[in-house]
């Protein structure tokens, strides 16, 4: 019985020792394949699971990125955990990304949280660049962000800000903890709903 227990313990120990090695080989193989297929920019070596996160905590984030860019160039590849990222650190490279190749780089990455928040990336903040996004932008510029519209929302904004300030002030004498997330949400929701006029709603076709 003791020999069986010792054998099981040794097997478990062997698995625990081999698991990090297998994970390292798997990640390194995937990295080499990605380099060959996508011609990724240079970057520091990554660790399994955490990627390059261990290299970003030595100082302020922008200082850590600056130190890495001195070793790997103005355009470098990092892995933030399992998420790949490209960091641009020079004015010339930033111009290439933001102006020359802006159509290829302007869409936000799709994540589970943003997809849930934006109903599958259908709003102007998270929609990929295309005809739908251009239509959203046109509606926002024509119906929401004009000087006349912004001025017309001023009484609503002032009333909501006053209500929020009074709500926080009323709790101060009793030293009640204020949930700022709830207060800011209750401040933004009426303003946004008021700023969404009927003419904007008519700019979209009815959902089937």
N, C-alpha and C positions, 0 to 999 in steps of 0.2 A: 504493500500500500504506500509506504514511504517512497519507494523507488518510482512508482507511478506519479506521485505528486511532484517529485524532483524532475522527472521527465517533462511534465506539463509546464513547470516553471521555466525550465531551460528553453522549451519551445516558444513560450511567450516572450522570454528575453531576446531570443534570436529574431523573432518577428519585429520587436520594438527597435532592435539595432539595424535591421535591414530596411525598415520602412522609410527613414529619412534618406538613405542612399538611393532607393528606388524613386522617391519623389524628386530628388536632385537630378537624377538621370532623365526623368520624364520632362522636367521643366527645361533642362539644358537642351534636350533634343527638340522640343517645341520652339525654343528660341532660335536655334540654328535654321530650322525649317522656315521660320518667319523671315529671317534675314534673307534667305535665298529667294523666297517668293515675293516679298514686298519691298526689298531693298531699303530696310529701315535705317534711319540715321544712327550714328554711333552713340554709345551711352555706357554708363558704368555697369559692371556685372551685377546681376540680381541674385537675391536669395529666394528659396522656395517660400511660398505663401505671402511673405511681406514685401517681396520685390526690392525696391530701393527706399522704402520708408525709413530704414535705419540710417540712411545718409542725409536725411532732411531734418533731423532733430538736434543737430549739434549747435545751431544758432538760429537766428531768425530765418524764415523760409526763403526770402529773397536773397539773403546772404549765402545760404546753402546752395541755392540754384546758381548763383554767380560763381561760387567756388567750383562747382561741377562743370560749368560752362568753360572755365579756363582750361580744364583738362580735356573736354570732349567736344568743344566747338560751340558756335552760337546756336546750332540746331542739334538737339540731343534727345535721345529716347530714354524714358524712365518707365518704371512699372510701380504704380501706387497700389500695392497689394496685388490683385489680379488684373487691375485696370491699366492698359497701356496708355501712355501719354507722350506727347512731343512738346518739348519746351523750347521756345524761341527767345533768344537773349540779346539780339542785336537789332539796331534800327533797320538795317537793310533787309534782314530776314523777316522782320515784322512787316515791312512794306510788301514783301513778296506774298506773305500769307494773307494780309488784310486788304490788299489792293489788287495785286496781279492775279492771285489765285483765290480771290475771296469767295467765289461761287462754290469751290470745292471745300472750303473750310468754314462756311458760315452756319451750317446746320449744327444744332446741339446734339450731343450723343443721346441715344435712346436708352433709358433705364426703366426699371420697373416702377420706381416711385414717380418719375415724371410722366410716365404713361398713364398711371392711375390719376395723377393730379390734373392732367390736361386732357383727359378722355381720349387717350390714344394719340397724343401729340397733335390735337386739332386746334389748339389756340395759337395766338400770334407769338407767344414766347417760346414754345417748344415745337411748333410745326416745322418740318423740313422745308428747305427752300424749294419753291415751285409755284405753280399757278394758284394753289390754295393760299399759300403764305402771302403772295403778292396781292390777292384779293383782300385778305385780312388787313394788310398794311394800308391798302387804299381806303378801306372803310374807316380805319382808325384815324388816318390823316384827315379825311374829309368830314367825319362826323364827330370825332371825340377831341382831337388835339388842335382844333382851330382856336384862335383868340376869342372869338365870340362864344364858343361852347365853353371854354375854360372859365371865362368871366361869368357865364350864367350859372356855373356850379358853385360860385363863391359863397352864396348864402348857405348852401348845404354844407360845405366844408367848414364854415365858421360855426354853424350850429353843432355839428358833430364834434368838432374840436372842443367847443365850450362844454358840451355834455361830458366828454371824456375827462376833461380837467376837473369838472365839478365832482365826477364820480370818484376820482382819485383823491381829491381834497377832502371829501366827506369821510374817508376812511383814515385820514391822517391822525385826528385826535385820539382814536382808539388804537393806533399802531397796528392796524390790520394789514396783513400782507396782501399786496395787489398783484394779481396775475396779469402782467403786461401783455402777454400773448392774447389773452381773451379781450382785453381792453382795446388793443390795436385792431384785432379782427372785427370787433363791434364798431370801431371807428371807420374802418375801410369798407365794410359791407354795404352800409346805406349809401355811401358816396358813390361806390361803383355801380350799384343798382340804379341810382338816380342818373348817373352819367351814361347809362345804356339806353338811349332814346329809342322810340318806336321806329324811327327812320333807319337806325342801325339794324334792328331786327328784320326789317323788310329787305335789307340788302342781301340776305342769305335765303337760299331756296329752302322750302319746308322739307324737313327730314321725312324720309319714307318709312 
